[in-house]
Amino acid sequence: MGKAVLIVVLAAIVSSVTTLATIFAGPYLFPITADQIADNAVIATKLANGSVTSEKILDGTLTAADLADSAIITTKLANGSVTSAKILDGTLTAVDLKDGAIITLKIADGAVNSEKISDGTITATDLADRTIVEEKIADAAVTTAKIRDSAIVTVKLADRSVTSAKILDGTIVAEDLATGAIIAAKIANGAVTTEKIADGAVTKAKLADRSVTDNKLAAQAVPVFAASSLSEISTTSTSWVDMTGTSVTLTLNRTSHLLILFSAEAMNTNSSERIEVEALVGTSTASPGSVYLTPTVVQSGTHTHALEYGSYSYNFYRLSVPAGTYTVKMKWRVSDDKGYIATRSLIVIAFPA
């Protein structure tokens, strides 16, 4: 009986030792293979820290849930592995971007607004040709320095925008003035000198009444021609003959009215006969025609007038004589017997027609 108990005890001890040896020494003496481990038998608590290496992880099996927050650090990312889809919208900040990283093709059309442009950084080379339209220019921003010489042409000037202050003194020439632009109100008193008036421009309509005084008339402005003689002449002709010493040749530069003044000392040998005279302008008889210069002398009772020289005169005229050269002369004749002329004069005045 005692031996049987001892055997049982020894058997139990041997069994326990065998079990412990199997547990502790077995893995070293007899390694466990993959086939001996049941699927899903190795749980997190069975793994020692740091025991799962890259080779133990099946490619493509790690999911977001397998990764601790912030576990993916810079050195774990392959170059070019972070695509647009991997970046959360709106999370990239200025510090995430490398200087000079935002090149032209990375910027969406219309993405650069005023707030994105640093004040004072837009230069002339940044602007495309003809991009600055009127709406982009602030009022009064275009100064003289901004305007190219000769850039302001006529169509750029608003009507009536050029004031006197804008015109350089002495720069307005005749070509700048429209025909008829200089009206009376624009001419200063006394500004129109002789040199400014074209020859022949002052017509009678331009002259105020009684404005032309005698000292305003140039020499021969009203032409006067004269002839005279002191010699005695006579005629017995009853037909017209020239009266010696009473002829002038004149040239008219314009159509004129001629006033012909004639005076003479005259007498007849027969007191009952008379001397007749007329004035000719060229071949035309001046008005009023022929006139008797001397009277007839009649006897009254026993008294007879003496036959002596007397002084006589008559005025003739010819209107609207055209410009040209003419000879004005006196002609005379007697009704009968003999007539005498002594001192005599002829004056011709040409008035503007």
Secondary structure, DSSP 8 states (H G I E B T S, - for coil): -HHHHHHHHHHHHHHHHHHHHHHHTHHHHS---GGGS-TT---GGGS-TT---GGGS-TT---GGGS-TT---GGGS-TT---GGGS-TT---GGGS-TT---GGGS-TT---GGGS-TT---GGGS-TT---GGGS-TT---GGGS-TT---GGGS-TT---GGGS-TT---GGGS-TT---GGGS-TT---GGGS-TT---GGGS-TT---GGGS-TTSS-EEEEEE-S-EEE--SS-EEEEEEEEEEEESS-EEEEEEEEEEEEESSTT--EEEEEEETTEE-BT--EE-S-----BTTB------EEEEEEEEEEEE-SEEEEEEEEEEESSS-EEEEEEEEEEEEEE-
